[in-house]
Amino acid sequence: MKSEIHFMERAIELAKKGIYTTSPNPSVGCVISEGNKILSESFHLRSGSDHAEVIALKKLNKKINSKMNMYVTLEPCCHFGKTGPCTKAIIESGIKNIFISVLDPNPKVKGKGVRELRSHGINVNIGLCRSLSEDINRGFFSRIIRKIPFVIAKQAISMDLKITSPKSKWISSKDSRKDVQYYRAKSCAILVSSKTIKSDNPSLKAKLTKKDLDSKILINQPIRVVLDSNLSLRPDKYKFFCGSDKKIVFNSTKNFFHKEKNIDFVKVKTDKSGLNLKEILKILASRYEINNLFIEPGARLLNTLLSKNLVDELILYKSPDIIGKSGLQSFGNFDQIPKNTNIFVQSLMKLSNDVRIIYKILRK
């Protein structure tokens, strides 16, 4: 069992190589072994390209025999999409033993891939390193099962919980700001409020090089999303609207498409706190196939998100600075957070003179 866990853990490490590029597909890794030796390995790189299992089979330079095992982090697909079914390639290859870490939650696949493999005499083992494989694709699982993206909210705060300073544009350190770029790059979309656009004029792009990512492949830039209820933002004024990448403006006024700047203006309902955030999450999942949503909220938006129990993970970059009364307070009324919300610290990391705190929020 030790070697089997080792090979699956290697497949999981390979899957992680695709986290910046596979969206909206899940990230998948695959290993083919014989005895204690890896003969072939691969990962899925981009939607529309060969899946990990197919690549591993193509790279295999040895005739397949009964002693070989395939380890794959997600159940092989059994339907035609942008590529052919992986189950067909596996069956035709002659592989007789396959370890699958977790079933694909997609109704087109879930359990069907396993049944097809077993019906052709292939031994299938399910569940090896399951939690690790689920974690890699938590956004994909969220979109398919919950019909909303996995939501991460991030703020940089001072020691006295302020999110703005009159003395500097930045509260967090250079290392913390670089760390944020990796979260942006792993996300399918980045969401902010119109107030953030007006005050900071951010581009909301993931500013990482191939060297930063130790990769020869450029990342997919996240879709940029803004909440602008009354359409107060002019597309010719802010960096947010620059470039040909997809932008989305959720508002309460109208639906239309700005062809020149590739902007979808999407009308949604409102509630007491403003635009209906739950409806927005559902639209991002169903219409735009957003697996992971990274939100960079101000004080009001973060309070609303927490009070409506719409955050899965909260990341705080805490600096040791004391800003005082001149700074804008981060958190508002904690009494508004649902009483049955379970929040615990997932990790702590020192970044220069800051501390990154990741809170995991178990939504009910």
C-alpha positions in Angstrom: 0.0 0.0 0.0 2.9 2.3 0.6 4.0 2.3 -3.0 0.4 2.8 -4.1 0.0 5.9 -1.9 3.4 7.1 -3.2 2.3 6.9 -6.9 -1.1 8.6 -6.2 0.7 11.4 -4.3 2.9 11.8 -7.3 -0.2 12.0 -9.5 -1.6 14.7 -7.2 1.6 16.7 -7.5 1.4 16.5 -11.2 -2.3 17.6 -11.1 -1.2 20.8 -9.3 0.9 21.8 -12.4 -2.4 22.5 -14.2 -4.0 24.7 -11.6 -3.2 27.9 -13.5 -4.4 26.8 -16.9 -7.1 24.0 -16.8 -10.2 26.1 -16.0 -13.0 25.4 -16.4 -11.8 21.8 -16.4 -10.5 20.1 -13.2 -6.8 19.6 -12.7 -5.9 16.0 -13.1 -2.6 14.0 -12.8 -1.8 10.5 -14.0 1.0 8.0 -13.3 1.6 4.6 -14.9 3.8 2.2 -12.9 5.2 -1.2 -13.0 6.5 -2.6 -9.7 8.2 0.3 -7.9 9.0 2.2 -11.0 7.1 5.0 -12.7 7.0 4.4 -16.5 5.0 7.4 -17.6 3.4 10.4 -16.0 1.4 13.4 -17.1 -1.1 16.1 -16.2 -4.0 17.9 -17.9 -2.8 21.3 -19.1 -5.7 23.2 -20.7 -9.4 22.8 -21.7 -9.6 21.2 -25.2 -6.2 19.5 -24.9 -5.6 15.8 -24.2 -6.5 14.6 -20.7 -3.8 13.3 -18.3 -4.6 9.6 -18.9 -4.4 9.9 -22.7 -1.1 11.8 -22.5 0.4 9.2 -20.1 -0.6 6.4 -22.4 0.9 8.2 -25.4 4.2 8.8 -23.5 4.5 5.1 -22.4 7.5 3.5 -24.2 6.8 -0.1 -23.1 4.2 -2.6 -24.1 1.5 -2.8 -21.6 1.3 -5.9 -19.4 -0.8 -7.1 -16.5 1.7 -5.9 -13.9 1.2 -2.3 -14.8 -1.0 0.1 -12.8 -2.5 3.4 -13.7 -3.1 6.1 -11.0 -5.4 9.0 -11.8 -6.6 11.7 -9.4 -10.1 12.0 -10.9 -12.5 9.4 -12.5 -11.7 9.1 -16.2 -14.4 10.7 -18.4 -16.7 8.5 -20.5 -18.3 11.0 -22.8 -17.4 13.1 -25.8 -16.7 16.7 -25.1 -13.9 18.8 -26.6 -11.9 15.5 -26.6 -12.9 11.9 -26.7 -13.6 9.7 -23.7 -10.6 8.7 -21.6 -12.3 5.4 -20.7 -12.1 4.3 -24.4 -8.4 5.0 -24.6 -7.7 3.1 -21.3 -9.8 0.1 -22.4 -8.1 0.0 -25.8 -4.6 0.3 -24.2 -4.9 -3.0 -22.4 -4.3 -1.5 -18.9 -5.9 -3.9 -16.4 -5.4 -2.1 -13.1 -6.4 1.4 -12.3 -6.5 3.4 -9.0 -8.9 6.4 -9.0 -8.6 8.9 -6.2 -12.1 10.4 -6.4 -15.2 10.1 -8.5 -16.0 12.9 -10.9 -19.1 14.8 -9.5 -20.2 15.8 -13.1 -23.5 13.8 -13.7 -22.2 13.0 -17.2 -19.4 11.0 -15.6 -20.0 10.2 -11.9 -19.7 6.4 -11.5 -20.3 5.8 -15.2 -16.6 5.9 -16.0 -15.9 3.3 -13.3 -18.7 1.0 -14.5 -17.5 1.2 -18.1 -13.9 0.2 -17.1 -15.1 -2.6 -14.9 -17.4 -3.9 -17.6 -14.3 -4.5 -19.7 -12.5 -6.5 -17.1 -10.4 -3.7 -15.6 -9.7 -3.8 -11.8 -10.7 -0.4 -10.3 -9.8 0.8 -6.9 -11.4 4.0 -5.6 -10.6 6.4 -2.8 -6.8 6.5 -2.5 -5.7 9.9 -1.2 -9.3 11.1 -1.8 -9.2 14.2 0.4 -6.0 15.5 -1.2 -7.6 15.1 -4.7 -10.8 16.8 -3.7 -8.9 19.8 -2.3 -7.1 20.4 -5.6 -10.4 20.7 -7.4 -12.5 22.2 -4.6 -13.7 24.9 -7.0 -14.8 22.4 -9.6 -16.6 20.3 -7.0 -18.3 23.4 -5.7 -19.5 24.5 -9.1 -20.8 21.1 -10.0 -22.4 20.1 -6.7 -23.4 23.4 -5.0 -23.9 25.3 -8.3 -21.7 28.2 -7.0 -17.9 28.8 -7.1 -15.6 28.2 -4.2 -15.3 31.7 -2.7 -12.1 33.1 -1.3 -12.1 36.6 0.2 -8.9 38.5 0.9 -8.0 41.6 2.8 -4.8 43.3 4.0 -5.2 44.8 7.4 -3.1 46.6 10.0 -2.7 45.6 13.6 -5.6 47.8 14.6 -7.8 46.2 11.8 -7.6 49.1 9.3 -7.7 48.5 5.6 -6.6 52.0 4.4 -3.8 54.3 5.4 -3.4 58.0 4.6 0.4 57.6 4.5 0.7 54.7 2.0 -1.2 53.0 -0.8 -0.2 49.7 0.7 -0.8 48.2 4.1 0.8 44.8 3.3 4.4 44.1 2.4 5.8 43.5 -1.1 6.0 39.8 -0.3 2.4 39.7 0.7 1.3 41.5 -2.4 3.3 39.0 -4.5 1.6 36.1 -2.7 -1.8 37.6 -3.7 -0.8 37.2 -7.3 -0.6 33.5 -7.0 -4.2 33.4 -5.6 -5.3 35.6 -8.4 -3.7 33.3 -11.0 -5.3 30.2 -9.5 -8.7 31.8 -9.7 -11.2 31.8 -12.6 -12.4 35.3 -11.7 -11.6 38.2 -9.5 -14.5 40.3 -8.0 -14.5 43.8 -6.5 -16.9 46.6 -5.8 -17.2 49.8 -7.9 -15.9 51.6 -4.8 -12.6 49.7 -5.1 -12.3 50.6 -8.8 -12.9 54.3 -8.1 -10.5 54.5 -5.2 -7.6 52.2 -6.3 -8.1 51.9 -10.1 -6.7 48.3 -10.2 -6.2 46.3 -13.4 -7.0 43.1 -11.4 -4.6 41.0 -13.5 -2.4 38.3 -12.1 1.1 39.8 -12.4 3.2 36.7 -12.6 5.9 35.6 -15.1 6.7 32.1 -16.5 9.7 32.2 -14.1 7.5 32.9 -11.1 5.4 29.9 -12.0 8.3 27.7 -13.0 6.4 27.0 -16.2 6.8 27.5 -20.0 3.1 28.1 -20.3 1.3 31.4 -19.7 -1.5 31.4 -17.3 -5.2 32.1 -18.1 -5.9 35.6 -16.9 -9.0 35.6 -14.6 -12.2 37.1 -15.7 -12.6 40.5 -14.1 -15.9 41.2 -12.3 -17.3 44.3 -10.6 -20.4 45.1 -8.7 -21.7 48.4 -10.0 -25.4 48.7 -9.2 -26.2 52.0 -10.9 -23.6 51.7 -13.7 -21.4 54.5 -12.3 -18.2 53.4 -13.8 -17.1 54.7 -17.2 -15.4 52.0 -19.4 -13.0 54.6 -20.9 -11.8 55.8 -17.5 -10.5 52.8 -15.5 -7.8 50.1 -15.9 -10.4 47.4 -15.1 -11.9 47.9 -18.6 -8.6 47.8 -20.5 -7.7 45.0 -22.9 -9.7 42.3 -24.7 -10.1 39.9 -21.8 -13.6 39.2 -20.6 -15.1 41.6 -18.1 -18.4 41.4 -16.2 -20.4 44.3 -14.7 -23.2 43.2 -12.4 -25.8 45.9 -12.1 -29.5 46.6 -11.3 -30.2 48.5 -14.5 -29.8 46.5 -17.8 -28.3 43.7 -19.8 -26.1 44.4 -22.7 -22.8 43.6 -24.3 -20.0 46.1 -25.0 -18.3 44.4 -28.0 -15.3 46.7 -28.3 -14.1 46.1 -24.7 -15.6 42.6 -24.3 -17.8 43.6 -21.3 -20.9 41.7 -20.3 -23.3 44.0 -18.4 -25.5 41.6 -16.4 -28.7 42.8 -14.6 -29.5 41.1 -11.3 -32.0 41.5 -8.5 -31.3 43.6 -5.4 -32.0 43.0 -1.7 -31.5 45.1 1.4 -27.7 45.0 1.1 -27.5 45.8 -2.6 -27.0 43.5 -5.5 -28.1 39.9 -4.8 -24.8 38.2 -4.2 -26.2 34.6 -4.1 -27.7 35.2 -7.5 -24.4 36.5 -8.8 -22.5 33.5 -7.6 -25.0 31.2 -9.3 -24.7 33.1 -12.6 -20.9 33.0 -12.4 -21.0 29.2 -12.0 -23.7 28.4 -14.6 -23.1 31.0 -17.3 -19.3 31.5 -17.0 -18.2 28.2 -15.5 -16.3 29.9 -12.7 -14.8 27.3 -10.3 -12.8 29.5 -8.0 -13.8 33.1 -7.3 -11.3 35.5 -5.6 -12.9 38.5 -4.0 -10.9 41.5 -2.9 -13.6 43.3 -0.9 -13.8 46.5 1.0 -15.3 46.7 4.5 -18.9 46.8 3.5 -18.7 44.0 0.9 -16.8 41.7 3.2 -19.4 42.2 6.0 -22.2 41.4 3.6 -20.4 38.3 2.3 -19.8 37.0 5.8 -23.3 37.9 7.0 -24.8 36.0 4.1 -22.5 33.0 4.7 -21.0 33.3 1.2 -17.3 32.8 1.9 -15.5 29.5 2.0 -12.0 30.9 2.9 -10.9 34.2 4.3 -7.3 35.3 3.8 -6.0 38.2 6.0 -2.5 39.7 5.4 -1.9 41.3 8.8 0.8 44.0 9.1 2.3 45.1 12.5 1.5 48.8 11.7 -0.9 50.8 13.9 -2.8 53.3 11.6 -5.1 54.9 14.1 -8.4 56.8 13.6 -7.4 58.0 10.1 -7.8 54.5 8.6 -10.9 52.8 7.4 -12.0 50.0 9.7 -12.2 46.5 8.2 -14.7 44.5 10.1 -18.1 45.7 11.1 -20.7 44.0 13.2 -19.8 40.4 13.8 -23.2 39.8 15.3 -24.5 39.6 11.7 -22.5 36.5 11.0 -24.8 33.4 11.3 -24.5 31.7 14.7 -24.0 28.3 13.2 -21.0 29.3 11.1 -17.8 27.4 12.0 -14.6 29.3 11.5 -11.1 28.0 12.2 -7.6 28.9 11.4 -6.3 26.7 8.6 -2.7 28.1 8.4 -0.3 30.9 9.4 2.6 32.0 7.4 5.1 34.8 7.9 5.7 37.0 4.8 8.4 39.6 5.4 7.0 41.5 8.4 3.4 40.4 7.8 1.5 37.3 8.8 -0.9 35.6 6.4 -3.8 34.0 8.2 -6.1 31.7 6.3 -9.5 31.0 7.9 -11.6 28.1 6.7 -15.3 28.7 7.0 -17.6 25.8 7.0 -20.9 26.9 5.5 -24.1 25.3 6.5 
